[in-house]
C-alpha cells in the first residue's frame, strides 16, 4: 500500500512538471549562501513591498531601454545589453526568487502571487520571468515540454544538451559554461540553474520532492536533478533574449505541442 502511494505521488509529480493543464491565467561575486550554491533561508514576504520593488525595477528597465534606443553605435548598444543582464539578474536574485521561495508546488498550480496558492514547475519559470518584465505567453509556455519552453526563450546557439551524465558531472559541465542564468529542462521537470561567478551552482525551482515548494538549493545535492536527458538554455548570454526583455517586445510562441 505504501509503495503504491509513493508511486502514484511520484508519477503525478513527474507528469505535472511539463504537461500541466490548468486555468489560464547578479554579476558580482556573492559570498552568502545565495552566492555559494547552498540552500538559502526563506526570506520574509510582503505583497505590497514585492510589487513596489517590481515597479522600481521596471522604471530602471525603461530608463535603460531609452538609452539603448538612443545609442548610436553597436558598442554602446552592447554595453546597454550588458547593463540589462546585470539588472535582470539582480532583480531575480534579490527580489523575485526570494519572494517565491516557499510557495507550494501542485500539479495544477498556476498562482500569480508568491506564497499564495500553488505553482507547478513550468508555471514557476514563466511566472517569474513575467514578474521580471518579460512579455511572454505564460500559460502556453508553461504547458510545454521543458525543451520546447527553452527553445522559445533562447536560440540554438545558447542551448546545450546532455545525455547520461552523472549529477556531479553535469554540475561541472554547467560550471564550465560560465556564470549566468540558465533555464534547465529535465526528463520531467523545468527549473532555473543559476551559476555564480564563484562557481556555485543553484537550482531554483518548484519541486514535487522534498518540501514540495519553491526552493533555491545546491544543484549538486538536489533530489530533482537526476535525469537521463538534460537541456540548458543560457538565457542571460543571449542578446536577443535580453533585447526582448529590455525593450518590452512580446515573445512569439513557436513549436508548441500543447495548446491552450
C-alpha positions in Angstrom: 0.0 0.0 0.0 2.8 2.4 0.9 4.7 1.6 -2.2 1.6 2.2 -4.4 1.0 5.6 -2.7 4.6 6.7 -3.3 4.5 5.6 -6.9 1.3 7.5 -7.6 2.6 10.6 -5.9 5.9 10.5 -7.9 4.1 9.9 -11.2 1.7 12.8 -10.5 4.7 15.0 -9.8 6.6 14.0 -13.0 3.6 14.5 -15.3 2.8 17.8 -13.7 6.1 19.3 -14.4 5.9 19.7 -18.1 2.4 18.9 -19.3 0.3 20.9 -16.9 -3.3 21.7 -17.8 -5.0 24.2 -15.6 -6.6 27.6 -15.5 -5.2 30.3 -17.8 -4.3 32.7 -16.5 24.0 39.5 -10.1 27.0 39.6 -11.7 29.2 40.5 -8.6 30.6 37.6 -6.6 28.4 36.8 -3.6 29.8 35.0 -0.6 26.4 34.4 1.1 24.5 31.2 0.9 22.7 32.5 -2.2 26.0 33.0 -3.9 27.6 29.7 -2.9 25.1 27.3 -4.3 24.0 26.3 -0.8 20.3 26.3 0.3 19.1 29.7 1.4 17.0 30.7 4.4 13.5 31.7 3.4 13.0 35.5 3.3 10.0 37.3 4.8 7.4 38.3 2.2 5.2 41.3 1.8 3.0 41.6 -1.3 2.9 45.4 -1.3 6.7 45.6 -0.9 7.2 43.0 -3.6 5.1 44.8 -6.2 6.7 48.1 -5.2 10.1 46.6 -5.9 9.0 45.2 -9.2 7.8 48.7 -10.2 11.2 50.2 -9.2 13.0 47.7 -11.4 10.6 48.4 -14.2 11.4 52.1 -14.1 15.1 51.2 -14.3 14.5 48.9 -17.2 12.6 51.5 -19.1 15.3 54.1 -18.5 17.9 51.7 -19.8 15.7 50.9 -22.8 15.6 54.6 -23.6 19.4 54.7 -23.5 19.6 51.6 -25.8 17.2 53.2 -28.3 19.3 56.4 -28.3 22.6 54.6 -28.7 24.3 55.5 -32.0 27.0 52.7 -32.1 27.0 49.0 -31.8 29.4 49.3 -28.9 27.0 51.4 -26.9 24.1 49.1 -27.6 26.2 46.1 -26.5 27.1 48.0 -23.3 23.4 48.6 -22.6 22.7 44.9 -23.0 25.4 44.2 -20.5 23.7 46.5 -18.1 20.4 44.9 -18.9 21.9 41.5 -18.0 23.1 42.8 -14.6 19.8 44.4 -13.8 17.8 41.3 -14.7 20.0 39.0 -12.7 19.9 41.4 -9.7 16.1 41.6 -9.9 15.7 37.8 -9.9 18.3 37.1 -7.2 17.4 39.9 -4.8 13.6 40.1 -5.2 11.8 37.6 -7.3 13.4 34.3 -6.3 13.3 35.1 -2.6 9.7 36.1 -2.8 8.6 32.9 -4.5 10.6 30.7 -2.2 8.3 28.6 0.0 5.3 28.8 -2.4 3.6 25.4 -2.5 4.1 23.1 -5.6 1.0 21.4 -7.1 0.3 19.5 -10.3 -2.2 22.2 -11.5 -0.6 25.1 -9.7 -0.9 28.4 -11.6 -0.6 31.1 -9.0 0.3 34.6 -10.0 1.3 35.7 -6.5 4.2 34.4 -4.3 3.2 32.5 -1.2 -0.4 32.2 -2.3 -2.0 29.1 -3.8 0.4 26.8 -5.6 2.6 26.7 -8.7 3.8 23.9 -11.0 7.4 23.9 -12.2 6.7 25.2 -15.7 4.5 28.0 -14.4 7.2 28.9 -11.9 9.7 29.5 -14.8 7.2 31.5 -16.9 5.7 33.5 -14.0 9.0 34.6 -12.5 10.2 35.8 -15.9 6.8 37.6 -16.3 7.3 39.2 -12.9 10.8 40.3 -14.1 9.1 42.1 -17.1 9.5 39.7 -19.9 6.4 39.7 -22.2 5.6 36.1 -22.8 2.6 33.8 -23.1 2.8 32.5 -19.5 0.2 29.7 -19.7 1.0 28.4 -23.2 4.7 28.1 -22.5 4.3 26.7 -19.0 2.4 23.7 -20.5 5.1 22.8 -23.0 7.8 20.1 -22.6 10.8 21.8 -21.0 12.9 21.7 -24.2 10.1 23.4 -26.1 10.0 26.1 -23.4 13.7 26.6 -23.6 13.7 26.9 -27.4 11.1 29.6 -27.1 13.2 31.6 -24.8 16.6 31.4 -26.4 18.2 30.5 -29.7 20.0 27.3 -30.5 23.5 28.9 -30.1 22.8 29.2 -26.4 21.4 25.7 -25.8 23.4 22.7 -24.6 22.2 19.2 -24.3 23.5 16.3 -22.2 22.7 12.6 -22.1 23.6 10.1 -19.5 25.8 12.3 -17.3 26.0 11.8 -13.6 24.7 14.6 -11.4 28.2 15.6 -10.4 29.5 15.6 -14.0 26.5 17.7 -15.1 27.1 20.3 -12.4 30.8 20.5 -13.5 29.7 20.9 -17.1 27.3 23.7 -16.1 30.1 25.5 -14.2 32.3 25.2 -17.3 29.7 27.1 -19.3 30.2 30.1 -17.0 28.2 32.3 -14.7 24.7 33.3 -15.6 21.1 32.3 -15.6 20.0 29.1 -17.4 16.6 27.5 -17.9 17.0 23.8 -17.2 15.0 21.1 -18.8 14.9 17.6 -17.4 13.0 14.4 -18.4 10.0 15.5 -16.4 10.9 18.9 -14.9 11.7 22.5 -15.6 13.8 24.8 -13.5 16.3 27.6 -13.4 20.0 26.9 -12.9 22.0 29.9 -11.5 25.7 29.6 -11.9 27.6 32.2 -9.8 30.8 33.9 -10.5 32.5 31.9 -7.7 31.4 28.7 -9.3 28.4 28.0 -7.0 25.5 26.3 -8.8 22.0 26.7 -7.5 18.8 25.0 -8.8 15.8 27.3 -8.4 12.5 25.5 -9.0 9.1 24.5 -7.8 9.7 20.9 -6.8 7.3 18.0 -6.1 10.1 16.4 -4.0 11.4 17.3 -0.6 9.4 20.2 0.9 7.1 20.3 -2.1 7.7 24.1 -2.5 9.7 26.6 -4.5 13.3 26.2 -3.3 16.8 27.6 -4.1 19.2 24.8 -3.4 22.7 23.5 -4.3 22.3 21.7 -7.6 24.9 19.1 -6.7 22.6 17.7 -3.9 19.2 18.4 -5.4 17.0 15.3 -5.5 15.2 16.7 -8.5 18.3 17.0 -10.8 18.8 13.3 -11.7 17.7 12.8 -15.3 18.7 10.8 -18.3 18.4 13.9 -20.6 19.2 17.5 -19.6 18.9 20.7 -21.6 20.4 24.0 -20.6 19.4 27.3 -22.2 21.7 30.2 -21.2 19.2 33.0 -21.5 21.4 35.6 -19.8 24.0 35.3 -22.6 21.5 35.6 -25.4 21.4 39.2 -26.8 18.0 38.5 -28.4 16.5 37.4 -25.1 18.0 40.4 -23.3 16.8 42.8 -26.1 13.2 41.4 -25.8 13.3 41.9 -22.1 14.8 45.3 -22.2 12.6 46.8 -24.9 9.4 45.0 -23.7 8.9 43.2 -27.0 6.5 40.2 -26.9 7.8 36.8 -27.4 6.0 34.7 -30.1 5.4 31.0 -29.4 6.9 28.5 -31.8 6.6 24.8 -32.0 4.1 24.4 -29.2 3.0 20.8 -28.7 0.3 21.6 -26.1 -2.3 24.2 -26.9 -4.3 26.4 -24.6 
